[in-house]
């Protein structure tokens, strides 16, 4: 089997085409951002282009194994690897579009003040690239999906953050949940429900944070009666 290409890290975005003994070929496209592969997908190019398999977010050798397994099932033989750097601009454009979509959704849910503070706090620091990554992948790829409303996603987030004991993240998502239409009762009930699966200590810590946000946003509970 031909040698898998090795890309220098300064090539932030690159693509590879695998030529086989069948018409068309296989194409492996991925992005490298700050020495971290964030996107990797393998496509089969024949009469139509479709996803053949999605490789783990790891090095090229594992990707090669994934491709080899798929080829073996099809009786194909890889004859050559061809590096295609001409896709850089397209991949950069796709990445920028995903970030732009993510930052808009993030602002819609969490509020401009919260997002601006998070970006300013991490600007020029070790956390700056993580902020960009989370905005593009979590907010730009996950929150923009169809199938669940933003309200449903907020309710799910609260339960998951209780389980993770991620109280600082929970603080922002309780406020975001209110923005997305969750009621005070739904938020508190979600935490109570999570206590049965995540444990009382996690739920108690979460409730303390949630109560602080609810009081700040809605006032004391008794004042609503």
N, C-alpha and C positions, 0 to 999 in steps of 0.2 A: 504494500500500500504506500502511496506517495507520502513524503514527509509533510506533516501539518505545518503551515506557515507560522513563523514567530514574528510578532509585531512589537516594535519598540514602543515604550510607554508614551513617547512624545506624539505618537499617532493617536490622538484622542478619540477619533472615530474612524472605523475602517470596516470593510466588508470583504467576504471571501466567497468565491464561486467554485463549487466542486464539479468537475466535468466527469461524466460517467459514460459507460459504453451504451447508454440508451439516449435517445434524442432529448434535447433539453439539458437538464443537469440538476444539481442541487445548489442552493444558495444559502450561505450562512451569513446573516447580518447581525451586527451588535455594536453597541456604543461603549467606549471606554471613557470614563469621566473620573479624573483624579485617581487614576490607576485602579479604578473599581468598575468592573463590568456590570452595568445596570440593566441592560436589555440584551436578550439573546434569543433568537428564534431561527429555526431551520425550515426552509421552504422547499417543496418539490416543484420543479418547473417542468411541465410536460404539456399536455393539451390544455391544462389550466393550472394556475398557481394556487396552491393551498398550503396550509400549515401541515407539515409532516410531523414535527415533534417540537417540543419546547425543552431546551436544555437547561440544566441547573445553572445558577449564577456562579460559575466556577471557571477554571482555565480551559484552554482549547483542547487539552487531551481528553477531558470528560466529554466535551462536545463531539470530539471525533468518535468516541465510543458510542454515543447516542446515534450519530449518523451511521456508523458501521452496522449497528443493530438493525436500523431501518432498511439499509441497503441489502443486508443479508436476507431479510424476509422477501425482498423484491427480486433477488437474484442479480442485483446490479454490481458493477465493479467500478470503483473510482479510478480514473485514469490520470487526473491532474488536478491541482489546486491553482486557482487563479485569483490573485489579490486585486480587488477593485476599489481604488480610493476615490473614484469619481462620485461616489454616493455621499461624500462628506456633507455637502451643502444641504442635500435633502434630509439627511439624518439630523443635522443641526436644526433645521427648520422644524422638523417634527418634535424635537426635544423642546425647542423654544415655545412652540404652540401648546405643548402639554403643560409647561410651566405657567404660561399666561392663563390657561384655563384654570389651573390649580390655584393661582393666587387670587383669581376672581371669586371662586367658590369659597376659598378660605376666608376671604374678607366678608363675603355674604353671611357665612355661618358664625365666625368668631368675632367679627367686628373689626373696623379699621384700627382702632386703638390697640387691641390685643395683637394684631398682626404686625403693625408698625413697631410696637415695643419688642416683639420677638425678633424681628429682622434687625432692629437697631442694636439690641443686646448682643447679637451674634456677629454683627458686621465686623470684618477684619479679624475675627477670632477663629479658633479651631472648630467652632460650631457652624460657621457660615455655610460650608458646603452641605452639611446635613440639613440645614434649613431649606436650601435649594432642592435637595434630593427629596425631602418629605413633601414639599410643595408640588413638585412635578409628579411624583409617583403616588403618594397617598391622596392628595387633593386633586391632582390633575388626571389620574388614571382610575382611582377607586371611587371617589365621591362623584365623579361625573358619569358613572355608569347608570344605565337604565335598570329597572327591576325593583328598586327600593326608592322610596321618597327620602328626601333629606330628613324629614321628621323621623322616619323609621331608623335611619342610620344613626341619628343622634341618640335614640333610645338604646340601640345596640351598643353604641360607644360607651354609654354610661355603665351598662352591665359589664362590659369587657374591662373598662378601666377600674371598676371595683375589684374585679378578679385579679388584676395586675397590681393593685394597690398604688396605682399611678395617680396620687391625689392632686398633684400640681396640674397634670393634664386634665384631670376630671374637673377642676375648677373652671377651666375655659370651656369645656364641653357641656357643663350644666348651663352656663350662660348661652352657649350656642344652641342647646336644646330648647331653651325658652324662645330664642329667635326663630327656631324652626317649628314652633307651635306646640311643644310639649307643655303640659300644665304642671303646676307645683305638685299636685297629687300623683301624677304619672311618674315624675322624677323620683319622688320619695318612695313610691311603690316599687319602682324598678330596683332601687337599692335594697329595700326589704326583701324582694324576691331573690336578689343576688345573694343575700346572706345565707339562704338555704343551701346554696351550691358552693359559695366561696368562703363561708365562715363568718361568724359574728365580728371578730376583730377587724377584718377587711371592710365590712359593711359599716361598722361604727366609725372608722376613720373616714370613710367616704361620706357618711351622713354629716359629719362635722363640717367638712368642706362644702358640701352641697348646701347645707343650711346657711352658711355664711354668704354664699352667692344668692340664694333665694331671698334672704332678708335684705341684702343690698339692692337687689333688682325689684322685689315685690313688696318689701316691708315685712314686719313680723306676721306670722301666720294668723294670729288672733285678730289682727287689724283688718283681715279680709272678711271676717264674720259680721 
